[in-house]
Amino acid sequence: MFSHIMIGANDIDAAKTFYDATLAVVGAKPGVIDPKGRLVYQHNGAIFIITKPIDGNPACGANGGTIGFAMTAEQAQAWWEAGVANGGTACEDPPGPREGSPYYLAYLRDPSGNKLCGLCVIG
């Protein structure tokens, strides 16, 4: 359904440090900065782009929005640890299975406040 996801960042270098570390956990190569200064990741047919907002206003995380990345439970834990070690902030409950659901979830906010989730279906 989706061709790509693009989010805003105020500091592309901080975003690159964070996303290079977290997305490496699922096998993605380091991001490439394109001629327009956007940070681009391509992995398994998906494209993920981080950019400074074109309207000149500061980037901010979507209130109520979450971007989910599919991975194994082990990858979700390693992804969360890499994120916290590289400028991300833990949010929600600690990584782990969620009672009453078939999911293992790990939540982070990136350096610009975007909410992310590492998700594994375990049941």
Backbone bond lengths (Angstrom), bond angles and torsions (degrees), N, CA, C in turn:
res aa  C-N    CA-C-N  psi(-1)  N-CA   C-N-CA  omega(-1)  CA-C   N-CA-C  phi
1 M - - - 1.439 - - 1.524 111.54 -
2 F 1.318 117.91 -42.83 1.459 120.86 -176.95 1.524 111.00 -97.80
3 S 1.326 116.13 141.23 1.457 120.22 174.69 1.521 110.52 -91.69
4 H 1.348 115.85 -34.94 1.461 120.45 -179.22 1.528 109.84 -163.68
5 I 1.307 114.68 166.08 1.459 121.87 172.05 1.521 106.31 -127.12
6 M 1.333 116.44 134.10 1.464 121.74 177.08 1.521 108.24 -125.10
7 I 1.324 115.15 133.32 1.462 120.72 176.89 1.516 109.08 -128.79
8 G 1.322 115.50 162.89 1.452 121.31 179.29 1.513 112.46 -93.15
9 A 1.324 114.93 152.79 1.469 122.32 174.88 1.516 108.52 -145.88
10 N 1.317 116.42 145.30 1.457 121.00 177.07 1.515 111.94 -87.20
11 D 1.312 117.82 -24.69 1.462 123.28 -177.34 1.528 108.14 -132.98
12 I 1.314 116.84 100.43 1.462 121.97 -177.00 1.527 110.94 -64.07
13 D 1.328 118.17 -36.45 1.471 120.15 178.83 1.526 111.03 -64.12
14 A 1.334 117.60 -43.34 1.472 120.66 177.51 1.526 109.99 -65.12
15 A 1.331 116.82 -39.34 1.462 120.11 177.90 1.530 110.52 -62.92
16 K 1.332 117.03 -41.85 1.467 120.39 -179.78 1.524 110.50 -63.17
17 T 1.314 117.66 -43.67 1.465 120.83 177.69 1.529 110.37 -58.39
18 F 1.330 116.65 -48.01 1.457 122.26 -178.49 1.527 111.52 -64.70
19 Y 1.321 117.58 -52.64 1.464 120.17 -174.68 1.530 113.09 -74.04
20 D 1.321 118.66 -32.98 1.472 118.94 174.17 1.528 109.76 -58.41
21 A 1.346 116.23 -43.10 1.471 120.43 -178.37 1.521 112.17 -70.86
22 T 1.323 117.43 -45.01 1.466 119.26 -175.70 1.520 112.21 -74.81
23 L 1.313 118.37 -41.31 1.460 120.01 -177.72 1.525 112.95 -76.37
24 A 1.330 117.35 -19.69 1.470 120.13 173.94 1.524 110.89 -61.51
25 V 1.331 116.65 -29.79 1.463 121.40 -179.39 1.531 111.40 -59.44
26 V 1.332 117.40 -32.41 1.463 120.72 179.67 1.533 111.87 -100.13
27 G 1.331 116.37 12.19 1.455 120.62 174.33 1.515 116.27 93.38
28 A 1.315 118.32 5.78 1.467 120.74 179.11 1.526 110.23 -74.64
29 K 1.321 115.44 144.94 1.465 121.18 175.98 1.525 109.04 -78.72
30 P 1.339 117.66 160.30 1.466 119.92 177.77 1.526 111.57 -55.02
31 G 1.321 115.44 147.29 1.456 120.75 179.20 1.517 111.81 -66.51
32 V 1.337 113.94 156.28 1.464 122.11 178.99 1.523 107.47 -116.79
33 I 1.319 116.24 136.44 1.461 120.05 176.77 1.526 107.82 -91.58
34 D 1.343 115.44 121.32 1.462 120.12 -176.81 1.530 110.61 -81.93
35 P 1.328 118.45 174.84 1.469 121.23 -177.85 1.532 114.52 -59.41
36 K 1.325 118.51 -20.75 1.463 121.26 178.16 1.526 112.31 -92.22
37 G 1.334 117.55 5.48 1.460 121.69 178.26 1.512 114.74 84.08
38 R 1.332 117.45 10.10 1.469 121.15 178.12 1.519 109.58 -85.74
39 L 1.302 116.26 144.71 1.461 123.69 178.51 1.523 107.29 -94.89
40 V 1.344 116.68 121.80 1.458 120.94 -172.19 1.530 110.75 -122.55
41 Y 1.339 114.86 131.63 1.466 122.76 174.05 1.517 107.49 -118.95
42 Q 1.335 116.68 134.77 1.462 122.12 173.83 1.519 107.24 -127.09
43 H 1.342 115.41 126.04 1.457 119.86 -176.94 1.524 109.38 -155.79
44 N 1.313 116.12 129.16 1.466 122.23 177.44 1.532 112.73 49.28
45 G 1.321 116.49 41.67 1.454 121.19 177.37 1.519 115.26 82.04
46 A 1.313 118.31 -2.73 1.465 122.05 179.39 1.530 109.84 -101.68
47 I 1.323 115.46 149.87 1.466 121.36 175.95 1.523 107.47 -123.39
48 F 1.321 115.43 130.01 1.458 123.41 179.51 1.515 106.86 -125.61
49 I 1.335 117.24 123.57 1.465 122.01 -173.59 1.523 109.57 -124.45
50 I 1.339 115.36 137.12 1.453 121.60 176.18 1.520 106.73 -120.75
51 T 1.328 116.82 132.36 1.463 120.31 -176.10 1.517 111.30 -146.59
52 K 1.327 115.64 156.98 1.458 119.43 168.72 1.522 106.49 -73.35
53 P 1.320 118.49 141.11 1.466 120.12 -179.22 1.528 111.67 -59.24
54 I 1.327 115.90 135.87 1.464 119.31 -176.92 1.524 112.68 -74.48
55 D 1.337 117.83 -14.87 1.461 119.29 179.38 1.528 112.44 -83.55
56 G 1.355 116.86 -1.99 1.457 120.72 177.85 1.514 114.52 84.83
57 N 1.321 118.39 -9.29 1.461 121.19 177.70 1.525 109.65 -79.91
58 P 1.336 117.60 159.76 1.462 119.92 178.61 1.530 112.11 -64.19
59 A 1.303 115.72 146.91 1.465 121.22 173.60 1.521 108.78 -72.19
60 C 1.328 116.39 150.46 1.451 120.92 175.26 1.522 108.44 -150.45
61 G 1.313 116.01 154.11 1.460 120.61 177.21 1.518 110.69 -70.34
62 A 1.324 116.30 144.57 1.461 120.27 178.83 1.523 109.49 -68.73
63 N 1.309 116.86 126.72 1.456 121.12 177.85 1.521 108.31 -71.29
64 G 1.326 116.54 112.87 1.450 121.61 -177.41 1.515 113.81 93.14
65 G 1.325 117.55 -7.26 1.458 121.37 -179.23 1.513 112.05 -92.30
66 T 1.320 116.50 145.89 1.464 123.08 175.41 1.518 107.86 -142.56
67 I 1.326 116.38 138.39 1.456 121.84 173.85 1.520 106.93 -106.99
68 G 1.330 117.03 123.92 1.455 122.26 -177.71 1.516 112.05 -103.98
69 F 1.317 115.64 138.99 1.462 122.95 176.78 1.524 108.26 -116.08
70 A 1.334 116.63 127.03 1.466 121.62 179.55 1.523 109.70 -77.58
71 M 1.333 116.28 133.91 1.466 121.24 -179.97 1.518 109.15 -164.42
72 T 1.326 115.78 173.85 1.457 120.28 174.13 1.534 108.89 -77.67
73 A 1.335 116.77 165.88 1.465 120.45 177.41 1.531 110.59 -61.14
74 E 1.331 117.13 -40.18 1.469 120.65 178.95 1.522 110.67 -64.51
75 Q 1.331 116.39 -41.27 1.464 119.82 177.42 1.521 110.82 -65.36
76 A 1.341 117.77 -39.30 1.460 120.64 179.92 1.531 110.95 -60.61
77 Q 1.317 117.11 -41.95 1.460 120.53 177.48 1.526 110.75 -64.50
78 A 1.332 117.15 -46.63 1.472 121.19 179.59 1.526 111.04 -65.67
79 W 1.333 117.36 -37.53 1.469 123.09 177.95 1.531 109.64 -61.56
80 W 1.338 115.89 -46.40 1.456 121.16 179.33 1.534 110.65 -61.93
81 E 1.325 116.83 -45.54 1.465 120.96 179.28 1.528 110.97 -62.44
82 A 1.339 117.34 -42.73 1.472 120.87 178.37 1.522 110.47 -63.87
83 G 1.323 116.35 -38.45 1.463 119.70 179.56 1.513 112.89 -65.59
84 V 1.330 117.04 -46.50 1.463 121.07 179.25 1.535 110.44 -62.70
85 A 1.331 117.39 -35.94 1.463 121.75 -179.40 1.528 113.36 -77.02
86 N 1.347 117.02 -11.40 1.463 120.01 -174.81 1.522 113.25 -126.95
87 G 1.311 116.89 39.21 1.458 121.43 171.53 1.506 116.02 98.70
88 G 1.336 118.50 -0.94 1.457 121.16 177.76 1.514 111.27 -87.02
89 T 1.320 115.36 168.93 1.456 122.07 179.98 1.523 109.24 -125.63
90 A 1.324 116.46 131.08 1.457 120.76 176.26 1.525 108.87 -65.79
91 C 1.323 115.70 142.42 1.464 120.38 174.41 1.517 108.78 -146.65
92 E 1.316 116.02 165.31 1.463 123.08 -176.54 1.535 109.52 63.75
93 D 1.317 116.79 -157.92 1.461 121.92 178.59 1.527 109.52 -74.89
94 P 1.336 117.83 160.55 1.469 120.03 175.97 1.529 110.56 -60.29
95 P 1.335 117.70 157.80 1.466 120.18 178.56 1.520 111.08 -56.12
96 G 1.326 115.44 141.33 1.451 119.82 176.54 1.511 112.30 157.80
97 P 1.334 115.57 176.86 1.463 119.87 177.10 1.526 109.85 -67.12
98 R 1.320 116.11 147.48 1.461 120.65 179.40 1.525 109.18 -103.77
99 E 1.319 115.22 126.06 1.463 121.18 -178.74 1.525 109.93 -58.19
100 G 1.322 114.89 133.16 1.448 120.49 177.68 1.519 114.82 80.51
101 S 1.328 116.91 5.28 1.462 119.30 178.43 1.525 109.61 -134.98
102 P 1.314 116.48 162.40 1.470 119.69 179.41 1.530 113.16 -91.33
103 Y 1.338 117.34 27.08 1.460 120.05 -172.73 1.528 113.91 -118.99
104 Y 1.321 113.99 143.88 1.463 122.64 164.53 1.518 103.66 -103.84
105 L 1.332 117.59 123.77 1.455 121.76 -175.30 1.521 111.34 -126.16
106 A 1.326 115.37 145.41 1.465 122.64 173.92 1.527 106.75 -138.30
107 Y 1.321 117.25 123.87 1.465 121.75 -176.40 1.520 111.52 -112.99
108 L 1.333 114.96 141.39 1.466 123.37 176.11 1.521 109.77 -141.93
109 R 1.311 115.52 159.73 1.462 121.62 163.52 1.519 106.20 -112.63
110 D 1.332 115.66 135.41 1.463 119.51 177.81 1.525 109.47 -76.31
111 P 1.346 119.16 177.11 1.466 119.87 -177.21 1.530 115.10 -59.45
112 S 1.344 118.29 -19.80 1.468 120.98 177.48 1.526 113.09 -97.70
113 G 1.331 117.71 2.21 1.457 121.14 176.97 1.514 115.39 95.01
114 N 1.336 118.49 2.03 1.460 120.72 176.86 1.523 109.59 -67.70
115 K 1.326 116.68 133.50 1.463 121.23 -179.00 1.521 109.64 -87.92
116 L 1.324 115.00 129.75 1.460 123.10 -176.56 1.520 109.91 -125.56
117 C 1.321 115.56 155.46 1.463 120.42 178.03 1.520 109.74 -139.73
118 G 1.328 116.26 129.97 1.449 121.86 167.31 1.510 106.57 -92.46
119 L 1.335 118.37 123.51 1.457 122.11 -171.95 1.514 111.32 -127.85
120 C 1.322 114.40 134.47 1.452 121.96 174.33 1.523 108.63 -131.15
121 V 1.328 116.71 130.26 1.461 120.57 173.97 1.526 106.59 -83.10
122 I 1.341 116.71 120.36 1.474 120.19 -174.88 1.528 111.92 -113.65
123 G 1.289 119.11 -5.70 1.449 118.35 -176.25 1.491 113.24 -139.97
